[in-house]
Structures are given as structure tokens and as C-alpha cells.
Amino acid sequence: MNIQEIRKQFPILHQQVNNNPLVYLDNGATSQKPIQVIEAVDRYYREYNSNVHRGVHTLGTLATDGYEGAREKVRKFINAKSSAEVIFVRGTTTAINTVAASYGRANLGKGDEIVITPMEHHSNIIPWQQVAKTTGATLKYIQLQEDGTISLDDVENTITANTKIVSVMYVSNVLGTINPIKEIAAIAHKNGAVMVVDGAQSTPHMKVDVQDLDCDFYAFSGHKMCAPTGIGVLYGKKALLEKMEPIEFGGEMIDFVDLYDSTWKELPWKFEGGTPIIAGAIGLGAAIDFLEGIGLDNIADHEHKLAQYALEQLGKVEGVTVYGPKHRAGLVTFNLDDVHPHDVATVLDAEGIAVRAGHHCAQPLMKWLKVSATARASFYLYNTEEEVDIFVKGLTKTKEYFGNVLY
């Protein structure tokens, strides 16, 4: 894996920010896009821009082939059994909301349970809060260990025969915790519950096999894995999706419309009402080609090494608190004593270093950590140890600056 050759494929990385070379460490929020993806989207709009499925003309056929070809690439990428199990949506948030609104509201009632964790992103908390309020179901949480991991004993003790849905993120966007999804899914199924997985932070960084995980639903976004914004995927087991009702109605998702009733298309199109995100899907297909050309195992190994190196270097900076387990995905979330994370991010930005600061759409987790906010450096396939060094040096400079201001 030649990082310098990979970096050449990302035009945005070769610029200066505030008179310093850009060090982009905000990949947990969104990744940068390689030239192959940019060109694929540009080519669609330049050469065969058209709506899909409806037309019989040449451009319509090319657009349909590109759109449905991307669906098949996704199917192979996550090892779904059928392309009918791959539904294009706007992103992880839309995917989880679709499951909550369609499957959740139809299958839950008073006395039923929904089980999640306190580390979840808001998009995997709020939809279940709303389902619980609407159906009378109870929302329960698997407690966290001191290092921000999950104990399978706690999973066993929290999930019961009354549990109908278990929804857990594969990788924490704050702690970097890699959750034992396969084992949690087995416990959920043993109790008759379905398993929903938030794959926003896992899919770009490691090989995902939905059949091996045996999850019932899996959600992820394209923009975190080198694809455009506004495109994502909901995977669902066919037997479940076939029983679910669509939540968006209009063109494209219908089979027959009468004055007083309508019928729906077969999977996956019954969940894709209106003109779909054609360019986004084509861009996602190009991103999958790019990532698979590098190898997801290679990407995971590279990011693991970067995270461990960052942990080692941050350990040398007095006053830095790092959150999360030792074994983690490619990110470090931290605070600098007596300095607000937003101030940390502002000073780092002046050095050309982009990090994220705030509650990271995980306010319950911030409460569990007993902080109001944190800063986060998140890595991807194009980041280097040299950039980690620049980041740590910038953090040291931040500490010195505020030390002079405060004292």
C-alpha cells in the first residue's frame, strides 16, 4: 500500500490552508474524494445525464445501467445475497429512520423492547425514541465498560424475550470502539429480535460481510468512503423487506395506481420513490472500485497503525486525555486540560490541521464521559505518520499558547 501514490489521487489534499500544507484529520465526518470518483460523476453529467428506468432512449439506458450497476457493486462489497436487498437512500440517517418508521412501528407495541447503547450516534437514538413513544415500547440501554467497550454478559442480561429490535453501531465515531456485532446479533436472534447495524464508521474502513455478521439490517453512507454526499445504503434481509411498507410514496416506487388505491413495485424499488440519487450511486460505485483496488484489509491495517502511533505520541503530551479503548478503529478523541475543544480546533486550523470538535452527535456519550465536548482526529487511507507528527506538534503549540494566555 503506497500512501504517496494514493495521495496523488486526491486533488484536495494538495493545497495550503492558512499558509500551511493541509493535514485533513476529519475523516469521521466525511472523507475526501479521489479523482476517479470525481470523474465518474462528472462523466455522468457531461455524457449521459438522464433519468433511470423510465426511458427507452440511449441516455436513459446508460444511466440505468450505471445506477443498477452500482447497486450490484454494493451487493458484492457487503456480500448481500441479492441486489434486491440493497436500497439506495440519502445516507445512514435515512436508512435507520426507514427501518424505524416502517419495520419498527409495524412490529412493536406496549411491553416490547428496543435495545441500543449509550455510545450511539443521534441518528441511531432519536428514531428509536420516536418509535418507543409512538408504539408504547420500552427503550433500553446496554451499559458500557469503563473503557467504552461492551461486555457480552451485559448484552445477555439486557436483551430479553420481550426485545424486538437491537440496534448498535459497528464502530463508535467518538471512542473508536469496534463492537462485537456478530456475537450481539446471535444473542438478539436467540431472543427473537432483529439486529440493526449502524455501519457509517465501519464500512469505509474494514471488510464488511452482512451474511457473516447475520445482521437483519445494515446502514451506511457513501460520503465517508470516498463517494459523494447524499448517497447511502440500507441493506435488509429480503424476507423482512418484503413484509415492510414503504414510507415515501410517489413516482417510480409504484406498480399500479388507481383513483383510490395503489400497489408497489418489487424490491428494491418500492423503497426508492421519486427520481433517485443517480449521480451519487454512480459515484459510490466508483468509490467501491477504488477502495477494493487498494484492499479493505490493507486500509484497516494502515489505519490501526496510525491510531496506535497517534496514541503513543499523544501519551507524550502532558495534559491530554484520550477517550476509548486501546484497541480501536482509526481515530483518537481527546481533550486538552483547561482548553475548550473548539479552541483546540481553531488553533490547529491556523496550522492547516482539520479536526472535529463538539459533541459529535453523541450527547448521551458525552454525558457518560462527563464532558460537554471533545476534539477528534480521525484517519483514513491517505493519512500518514508525518501528518500525525504535525498534528501532535500543533497540539503542543496549542497547549503552550493557552498556557501563556491563562497563566
C-alpha positions as CSV (number, residue, x, y, z in Angstrom):
1,M,0.0,0.0,0.0
2,N,1.8,3.1,-1.3
3,I,0.4,6.0,0.6
4,Q,2.1,8.7,-1.5
5,E,0.7,7.2,-4.7
6,I,-2.8,7.0,-3.1
7,R,-2.5,10.7,-2.0
8,K,-1.9,11.7,-5.6
9,Q,-5.4,10.5,-6.4
10,F,-6.9,13.2,-4.1
11,P,-6.7,16.7,-5.6
12,I,-8.0,18.4,-2.5
13,L,-5.1,17.2,-0.3
14,H,-2.5,19.2,-2.4
15,Q,-3.3,22.7,-1.1
16,Q,-2.4,25.0,1.6
17,V,-4.7,26.2,4.4
18,N,-3.7,29.2,6.3
19,N,-0.3,29.1,4.6
20,N,0.3,25.6,5.8
21,P,0.0,22.3,3.9
22,L,-3.4,20.8,4.6
23,V,-3.5,18.0,7.1
24,Y,-7.0,16.6,6.9
25,L,-8.0,14.6,10.0
26,D,-11.7,14.9,9.9
27,N,-12.5,11.7,8.0
28,G,-15.0,10.6,10.6
29,A,-17.2,13.4,9.4
30,T,-16.6,12.9,5.7
31,S,-13.8,11.6,3.6
32,Q,-12.1,13.3,0.6
33,K,-12.8,12.1,-2.9
34,P,-10.4,10.6,-5.4
35,I,-10.2,11.8,-8.9
36,Q,-11.8,8.5,-10.2
37,V,-15.0,9.3,-8.3
38,I,-15.0,13.0,-9.3
39,E,-14.5,12.0,-12.9
40,A,-17.3,9.3,-12.8
41,V,-19.8,11.9,-11.5
42,D,-18.6,14.5,-14.0
43,R,-18.9,12.0,-16.8
44,Y,-22.5,11.1,-15.9
45,Y,-23.5,14.8,-16.1
46,R,-21.5,15.5,-19.2
47,E,-22.2,12.4,-21.3
48,Y,-25.4,10.5,-20.2
49,N,-27.4,12.6,-17.8
50,S,-30.9,11.1,-17.8
51,N,-33.5,9.7,-15.5
52,V,-33.4,5.9,-14.9
53,H,-35.8,3.1,-15.6
54,R,-38.5,5.1,-17.3
55,G,-36.9,5.9,-20.7
56,V,-36.1,3.7,-23.6
57,H,-33.7,6.1,-25.2
58,T,-29.9,5.6,-25.2
59,L,-29.1,8.1,-22.5
60,G,-31.8,6.6,-20.2
61,T,-30.4,3.1,-20.8
62,L,-26.8,4.3,-20.0
63,A,-28.0,6.0,-16.8
64,T,-30.0,2.9,-15.7
65,D,-27.0,0.7,-16.4
66,G,-24.8,2.9,-14.3
67,Y,-27.3,3.1,-11.5
68,E,-28.1,-0.5,-11.3
69,G,-24.5,-1.5,-11.9
70,A,-23.6,0.5,-8.8
71,R,-26.2,-1.5,-6.8
72,E,-24.6,-4.7,-7.9
73,K,-21.2,-3.4,-6.8
74,V,-22.6,-2.6,-3.4
75,R,-24.1,-6.1,-3.2
76,K,-20.7,-7.7,-3.8
77,F,-19.0,-5.1,-1.5
78,I,-21.1,-6.1,1.6
79,N,-21.8,-9.7,0.4
80,A,-25.6,-9.4,0.3
81,K,-27.4,-12.4,-1.2
82,S,-29.3,-10.4,-3.7
83,S,-29.3,-6.9,-5.2
84,A,-33.0,-6.7,-4.1
85,E,-31.6,-6.3,-0.6
86,V,-29.7,-3.2,-1.5
87,I,-31.8,0.0,-1.2
88,F,-30.3,3.4,-2.2
89,V,-31.0,6.1,0.4
90,R,-29.5,9.5,1.3
91,G,-27.3,8.1,4.0
92,T,-27.1,6.2,7.3
93,T,-29.7,8.5,9.0
94,T,-32.3,7.9,6.3
95,A,-31.6,4.2,6.3
96,I,-32.1,3.8,10.1
97,N,-35.2,6.1,10.0
98,T,-36.6,3.9,7.3
99,V,-36.2,0.8,9.4
100,A,-37.6,2.5,12.5
101,A,-40.6,4.0,10.7
102,S,-41.5,1.0,8.6
103,Y,-40.5,-2.1,10.5
104,G,-40.4,-0.6,14.0
105,R,-43.8,1.0,14.1
106,A,-45.5,-2.0,12.4
107,N,-44.0,-4.6,14.7
108,L,-43.7,-3.1,18.1
109,G,-46.3,-2.5,20.9
110,K,-46.6,-2.0,24.6
111,G,-44.3,-4.3,26.5
112,D,-41.9,-4.8,23.6
113,E,-38.3,-3.6,24.0
114,I,-35.8,-1.8,21.8
115,V,-32.1,-2.2,22.9
116,I,-29.3,0.2,22.0
117,T,-26.2,1.6,23.7
118,P,-25.2,5.0,25.1
119,M,-22.4,5.3,22.6
120,E,-24.8,5.6,19.6
121,H,-24.8,8.5,17.2
122,H,-28.0,10.6,17.5
123,S,-29.3,9.0,14.2
124,N,-29.4,5.7,16.0
125,I,-31.0,7.0,19.1
126,I,-33.7,9.5,18.1
127,P,-35.6,7.3,15.6
128,W,-35.9,4.6,18.3
129,Q,-37.0,7.2,20.9
130,Q,-39.8,8.2,18.5
131,V,-40.8,4.6,17.8
132,A,-41.0,3.9,21.5
133,K,-43.2,7.0,22.1
134,T,-45.5,6.0,19.2
135,T,-45.8,2.3,20.0
136,G,-45.5,2.2,23.7
137,A,-42.4,0.1,23.5
138,T,-39.6,0.5,26.1
139,L,-36.1,1.8,25.1
140,K,-33.3,0.0,27.0
141,Y,-29.5,0.6,27.0
142,I,-26.6,-1.9,27.3
143,Q,-24.2,-0.3,29.8
144,L,-20.7,0.5,28.8
145,Q,-17.5,-0.7,30.5
146,E,-15.1,1.8,31.9
147,D,-13.0,1.9,28.6
148,G,-16.1,2.4,26.4
149,T,-16.5,-1.2,25.3
150,I,-19.4,-3.6,25.5
151,S,-19.5,-6.8,27.6
152,L,-21.3,-9.7,26.1
153,D,-22.5,-10.6,29.6
154,D,-24.2,-7.2,29.7
155,V,-25.7,-7.8,26.3
156,E,-27.1,-11.2,27.5
157,N,-28.6,-9.5,30.6
158,T,-30.2,-6.6,28.7
159,I,-31.7,-8.4,25.8
160,T,-34.8,-10.4,26.8
161,A,-37.6,-12.4,25.3
162,N,-39.5,-9.1,25.1
163,T,-36.8,-7.5,23.0
164,K,-37.9,-7.0,19.3
165,I,-35.1,-4.7,18.0
166,V,-31.4,-4.4,18.8
167,S,-29.6,-1.5,17.1
168,V,-25.9,-1.0,17.6
169,M,-23.1,0.9,15.8
170,Y,-20.3,-1.3,14.5
171,V,-17.7,1.3,15.2
172,S,-18.0,4.3,17.6
173,N,-17.5,7.7,15.9
174,V,-16.2,9.0,19.3
175,L,-14.4,6.2,21.1
176,G,-13.2,4.1,18.1
177,T,-14.7,1.1,19.8
178,I,-15.2,-1.9,17.5
179,N,-18.3,-3.6,18.7
180,P,-18.8,-7.5,18.6
181,I,-21.7,-7.2,16.1
182,K,-21.7,-10.9,15.1
183,E,-22.0,-12.0,18.7
184,I,-24.6,-9.4,19.6
185,A,-26.6,-10.5,16.6
186,A,-26.5,-14.1,17.7
187,I,-27.9,-13.1,21.2
188,A,-30.6,-10.9,19.6
189,H,-31.7,-13.8,17.3
190,K,-31.7,-16.2,20.2
191,N,-34.3,-14.0,21.9
192,G,-36.3,-13.5,18.7
193,A,-35.2,-9.9,18.0
194,V,-33.9,-8.4,14.8
195,M,-30.4,-6.9,14.6
196,V,-29.9,-3.4,13.1
197,V,-26.3,-2.2,12.5
198,D,-25.1,1.4,12.0
199,G,-22.2,0.9,9.7
200,A,-21.4,4.5,9.0
201,Q,-17.9,4.3,10.7
202,S,-17.1,0.7,9.8
203,T,-17.9,0.3,6.1
204,P,-15.2,2.7,4.8
205,H,-12.5,1.2,7.0
206,M,-12.9,-2.6,7.1
207,K,-14.3,-5.5,5.1
208,V,-17.9,-6.0,5.9
209,D,-19.8,-9.2,5.2
210,V,-23.5,-8.9,6.2
211,Q,-24.1,-12.6,5.8
212,D,-21.3,-13.5,8.2
213,L,-22.5,-10.8,10.7
214,D,-26.0,-12.2,10.2
215,C,-27.5,-8.8,10.8
216,D,-31.0,-8.1,9.6
217,F,-30.5,-4.5,8.6
218,Y,-27.2,-2.7,7.9
219,A,-26.9,1.1,7.1
220,F,-24.0,3.1,5.8
221,S,-23.2,6.4,4.0
222,G,-21.2,6.9,0.8
223,H,-19.6,10.2,1.7
224,K,-17.5,8.7,4.5
225,M,-16.0,6.2,2.0
226,C,-14.8,8.4,-0.9
227,A,-18.2,8.7,-2.6
228,P,-20.3,11.8,-3.0
229,T,-22.6,13.2,-0.3
230,G,-26.3,12.4,-0.4
231,I,-26.0,8.7,-1.2
232,G,-26.1,5.8,1.2
233,V,-27.4,2.2,1.5
234,L,-29.9,0.3,3.5
235,Y,-29.3,-3.4,3.4
236,G,-32.1,-5.6,4.7
237,K,-32.8,-9.3,4.6
238,K,-35.2,-9.9,1.7
239,A,-37.8,-11.7,3.8
240,L,-38.1,-8.7,6.1
241,L,-38.0,-6.0,3.4
242,E,-40.8,-7.8,1.5
243,K,-43.1,-7.5,4.5
244,M,-42.3,-3.9,5.1
245,E,-44.3,-0.9,3.8
246,P,-42.6,2.0,2.0
247,I,-42.5,5.3,3.9
248,E,-42.1,7.5,0.8
249,F,-44.7,7.5,-1.9
250,G,-44.8,8.8,-5.4
251,G,-43.3,8.1,-8.8
252,E,-41.0,5.1,-9.5
253,M,-41.9,3.0,-6.5
254,I,-45.4,2.1,-7.8
255,D,-46.7,-0.8,-9.8
256,F,-50.3,0.3,-10.4
257,V,-52.1,3.4,-9.3
258,D,-55.9,3.7,-9.3
259,L,-58.0,6.6,-8.0
260,Y,-58.4,5.1,-4.5
261,D,-55.6,2.6,-4.2
262,S,-52.1,1.7,-5.4
263,T,-49.7,-1.2,-5.4
264,W,-46.0,-1.2,-5.1
265,K,-43.1,-2.3,-7.2
266,E,-41.0,-5.3,-6.1
267,L,-37.8,-4.9,-4.1
268,P,-35.7,-2.8,-4.0
269,W,-37.6,-0.1,-6.0
270,K,-40.6,0.1,-3.7
271,F,-38.4,1.9,-1.2
272,E,-36.9,4.3,-3.8
273,G,-39.7,6.7,-4.6
274,G,-39.1,9.6,-6.9
275,T,-36.0,10.3,-9.0
276,P,-33.2,8.5,-7.2
277,I,-29.7,9.8,-6.4
278,I,-28.3,8.7,-9.8
279,A,-25.0,10.6,-9.8
280,G,-24.4,9.7,-6.2
281,A,-24.9,6.0,-6.8
282,I,-22.6,6.1,-9.8
283,G,-20.0,7.9,-7.6
284,L,-20.5,5.3,-4.9
285,G,-19.8,2.5,-7.4
286,A,-16.6,4.3,-8.5
287,A,-15.6,4.7,-4.8
288,I,-16.1,0.9,-4.2
289,D,-13.9,0.1,-7.3
290,F,-11.2,2.5,-5.8
291,L,-11.3,1.0,-2.3
292,E,-11.4,-2.6,-3.5
293,G,-8.4,-1.8,-5.7
294,I,-6.5,-0.9,-2.5
295,G,-8.0,-3.6,-0.4
296,L,-10.1,-3.1,2.7
297,D,-7.8,-5.3,4.8
298,N,-4.9,-3.0,3.8
299,I,-6.8,0.1,4.7
300,A,-7.8,-1.4,8.1
301,D,-4.2,-2.3,8.9
302,H,-2.9,1.1,7.9
303,E,-5.5,3.0,10.0
304,H,-4.9,0.7,13.0
305,K,-1.2,1.5,12.9
306,L,-1.9,5.3,12.6
307,A,-4.2,5.2,15.6
308,Q,-1.7,3.3,17.7
309,Y,1.1,5.7,16.6
310,A,-1.2,8.7,17.5
311,L,-1.9,7.2,20.9
312,E,1.8,6.8,21.6
313,Q,2.6,10.3,20.6
314,L,-0.3,11.9,22.4
315,G,0.8,10.0,25.5
316,K,3.9,12.2,25.5
317,V,1.9,15.4,25.7
318,E,1.1,16.3,29.3
319,G,-2.5,17.4,29.9
320,V,-4.0,15.4,27.1
321,T,-6.9,13.0,28.0
322,V,-7.7,10.3,25.3
323,Y,-11.1,8.5,25.5
324,G,-11.9,5.0,24.4
325,P,-10.2,1.5,24.4
326,K,-6.6,0.7,23.5
327,H,-7.7,-1.5,20.6
328,R,-9.7,0.8,18.4
329,A,-10.5,1.9,14.9
330,G,-8.6,4.8,13.2
331,L,-9.4,7.7,15.4
332,V,-8.5,9.4,18.6
333,T,-10.9,11.6,20.6
334,F,-9.3,13.7,23.3
335,N,-9.3,16.8,25.4
336,L,-6.6,19.2,26.4
337,D,-6.7,20.3,30.0
338,D,-8.3,23.7,30.6
339,V,-8.8,24.4,26.8
340,H,-12.2,24.0,25.2
341,P,-12.2,21.6,22.2
342,H,-13.4,24.4,19.9
343,D,-10.4,26.5,20.8
344,V,-8.1,23.5,20.2
345,A,-9.7,23.0,16.8
346,T,-9.4,26.7,16.0
347,V,-5.6,26.9,16.8
348,L,-5.0,23.6,14.9
349,D,-6.9,25.1,11.9
350,A,-4.5,28.0,11.9
351,E,-1.7,25.4,11.4
352,G,-3.6,23.8,8.5
353,I,-4.8,20.9,10.6
354,A,-8.5,19.9,10.3
355,V,-10.0,18.1,13.3
356,R,-13.6,17.9,14.6
357,A,-14.7,19.5,17.9
358,G,-18.0,19.3,19.7
359,H,-20.3,16.5,20.9
360,H,-20.0,14.6,17.6
361,C,-23.8,13.9,17.6
362,A,-23.4,11.8,20.7
363,Q,-24.6,13.8,23.6
364,P,-25.5,10.8,25.8
365,L,-22.0,9.5,25.4
366,M,-20.6,13.0,26.3
367,K,-22.6,12.8,29.5
368,W,-21.3,9.3,30.2
369,L,-17.7,10.7,29.7
370,K,-18.6,13.6,32.0
371,V,-17.6,16.2,29.4
372,S,-19.5,18.7,27.3
373,A,-17.4,18.2,24.2
374,T,-14.2,16.7,22.8
375,A,-11.8,17.1,19.9
376,R,-11.3,14.2,17.4
377,A,-8.7,13.4,14.9
378,S,-9.9,10.6,12.5
379,F,-7.7,8.9,9.9
380,Y,-8.2,7.4,6.5
381,L,-6.2,5.6,3.9
382,Y,-4.4,8.7,2.7
383,N,-3.1,9.9,6.1
384,T,0.5,9.4,7.2
385,E,2.6,9.2,10.3
386,E,4.2,12.5,9.3
387,E,0.7,14.1,9.5
388,V,0.2,12.6,12.9
389,D,3.5,14.3,14.0
390,I,2.3,17.6,12.6
391,F,-1.0,17.2,14.5
392,V,0.8,16.4,17.8
393,K,3.2,19.3,17.3
394,G,0.2,21.6,16.6
395,L,-1.5,20.3,19.8
396,T,1.7,21.0,21.8
397,K,1.7,24.5,20.3
398,T,-1.9,24.9,21.3
399,K,-1.1,23.9,24.8
400,E,1.8,26.4,25.0
401,Y,-0.4,29.2,23.6
402,F,-3.2,28.8,26.0
403,G,-0.8,28.2,28.9
404,N,0.7,31.6,28.2
405,V,-2.8,33.1,27.9
406,L,-4.1,31.5,31.1
407,Y,-1.1,31.9,33.2
